[in-house]
Amino acid sequence: IAKSESVVLCLLDIFDLQGSIVRNLRQIAGENPILIGINKVDLLPRDVSKTRVQQWVHQELKRLCGFVGPRSRTDERYGVESGNAVLKQSNIFLVSCKNDAGIQELMTAALQLAEDNGRKIHVMGAANVGKSSFINRLLDSKGSGKSKKAPAVTVSNLPGTTLDFLKIKLPNSPVTIVDTPGLINRGHLTTKLTVDELPQVIPSKPINAVTFRLEPGKCVLIGGLAQVQLMEGRAFFLTFFVSNDIKLHVTDQNRADEYLKKHIGNLIFPPATLERLEAIGPFVESIVEVEGTSWKEAAADVVLPGLGWVTVTGPGLARLKITSIEGADITVRAPLLPFEARHTTATYTGGRIEKKSRKIGVKSYGWRA
């Protein structure tokens, strides 16, 4: 790609940003212009600030990929010489391939740039980021009149569906789209899941975040795929952003393994069986420390790649033990949605999660701020 003249359009997944970021994107693109499409924004709260999300993504891309903002380009501490290190915030687009939000703006920007850059657009992204869905949206929007409709790209949750560079001439346009193979992140929890299990983990509807006030010694089972335990100190609010199909369960840490084996596939899933749980393993533990300052604003997100993230809110030091599939790259980042704890606090009754409602005295299930 770096040796050809084109526009590089990289799609990322807002639900799994760390798992979908291409850290060597600058090297892959070379001197070609880069556009970033942040897909699946329909999973976020409807009232979220799009500008704040865009700014947050921009900061994460600078931190993880080595980009700088236009004003930082001459800053000596970066030592930047090549022009492709600069990424404007305006080159980041929030889109949804499900409801077409932002697609037209991103498409217009890409086509305009392509006129002066080889009339070619390389579309790249990690597996399950929505790359094929985006290209199909693009083909549908450009096809009209008597023009022959371009062939659709296969959409699948199975990584590796696109095996080679696929060139597609856009109808009624001189621009060619190049669909690149989906990149597979080996640090993903989803790499050990089956085709039947993936739809339970990859959300297709807006996420109903749930916040628990977790005491030391308690843990939250995220299906059978991960556990989060507060080890010591004071209680903290932990907000879970995972697929609505994953069952969350709060229990004592010393009973977690026993409960998991007893109720896997029933109260706890995915996976659906004890045999699948053993096949997915082994599971390993890692310690994460988060320093908070306030009950009003979260301190950090603990990211479980491919599964979601847990936002930590509360003053003081929170020491968390994360139990997850071996090889999963557990990381800590600045919070994407730092004010959710006050709206999504829940209690666990042993049979279901009860979330507080905006109306005093009325409980609701699945309400999302």
Salt bridges, closest charged atoms under 4 A:
ASP13 OD2 - LYS40 NZ 3.05
ASP16 OD2 - HIS188 NE2 2.48
GLU60 OE1 - ARG63 NH2 2.68
ASP75 OD2 - ARG77 NE 3.04
ASP100 OD1 - ARG137 NE 3.17
GLU115 OE1 - ARG119 NE 3.74
ASP140 OD1 - LYS149 NZ 3.78
ASP179 OD1 - LYS131 NZ 2.68
GLU197 OE1 - ARG276 NH2 2.81
GLU215 OE2 - ARG213 NH1 2.42
GLU232 OE1 - ARG319 NH1 3.63
ASP252 OD1 - LYS218 NZ 2.69
GLU285 OE1 - LYS321 NZ 3.74
GLU289 OE2 - ARG319 NE 2.94
ASP301 OD2 - ARG333 NE 3.10
GLU340 OE1 - ARG368 NH1 2.42
GLU354 OE2 - ARG352 NE 3.90
GLU354 OE1 - LYS363 NZ 2.71
